[in-house]
Amino acid sequence: MNRTAFLFLAAAAFFAVSCGPTYFSLGVEMRRPSRSGVDLDGKNISVTYLDKGEDSLFISSVAEGFTEALEKDFFAGEQKVGMYSIDAVEGVDYTCRDSMVSLLMDTGVDVAFLFDLKSMDRPEDSVPDIPFEVDLYVYDAMNLNDTVQMFSGDSALSQASDMSEQGLETGRRCARIFVSVWTDQRFVFYYYDASDAWCRAAEYASDYRFKEAVDIWMGLLDTGNIRKRACAEYNIAAACCIMGEKDLAVQWLDRADSDCFIPYSYTLRTRINDL
């Protein structure tokens, strides 16, 4: 829906009601946690691979493909994820928290990924492909569980194909369970009256410019009309929810409910709790 049509419908809805606020709904694509359960949103990330001398081109390409996939999802394609290599040391256990904490501190991030490539025995009657196993260790310093997670998968490396391209594709496949799941949700915003401030806030919200809309709703809080103030507070809570600011969303919705409980508050609180 274009902005002009949106404002026309919102205004028409308002004037159709003789008293009290009305509302408009807005479709928003929301980021949901990845299938892995590892939450990367808003965190600094590093990707490291163990260099064992042999097959270093392949494993470095795996790390590169994985890194590019994360950057595309979480940083709009910008190169924000550090990629590193370390020499493999015999006997180091990377499922051990201390080993991954050391890596995390060296790279100065919140979440550290570490790739390890392991060759597998090839059956005598197999095709001339090289079977391998990729182990991926993950340590998230912001996760209260404070444990190292390990993900493993195996495949085969074709000797007839480009080593680098196969590595990149393997890395992209590894990233699939770590990238976000996106869902379409509709959010309700209240439109208290036809004044310029409420119209501009509605226009900003419909254009997904939530920070600008929040600035206007904040300016509408200084009123003795508790229902009007509750509508602005609810709208701020909804905007905070969309922007992923859960704690602020809860605080503003609590204020709205304290002033005057309004419809859709329960629905919004459920959305906030799901963040």
JOPEFEN-V239171 format. One record per run of one state. SS is the DSSP state (2 for helix, 1 for strand, 0 for the rest). FROM is the first residue (numbers start at 1). TO is the last residue. If there is no record, write none. Layout:
BEGIN
ss=<SS/SS>
from=<FROM/FROM>
to=<TO/TO>
END
This chain:
BEGIN
ss=<0/2/0/1/0/1/0/2/0/1/0/2/0/1/0/1/0/1/0/2/0/1/0/2/0/2/0/2/0/2/0/2/0>
from=<1/3/16/22/33/45/52/56/75/82/88/97/108/111/120/129/141/148/159/163/176/181/192/196/207/210/220/226/243/246/260/265/274>
to=<2/15/21/32/44/51/55/74/81/87/96/107/110/119/128/140/147/158/162/175/180/191/195/206/209/219/225/242/245/259/264/273/275>
END
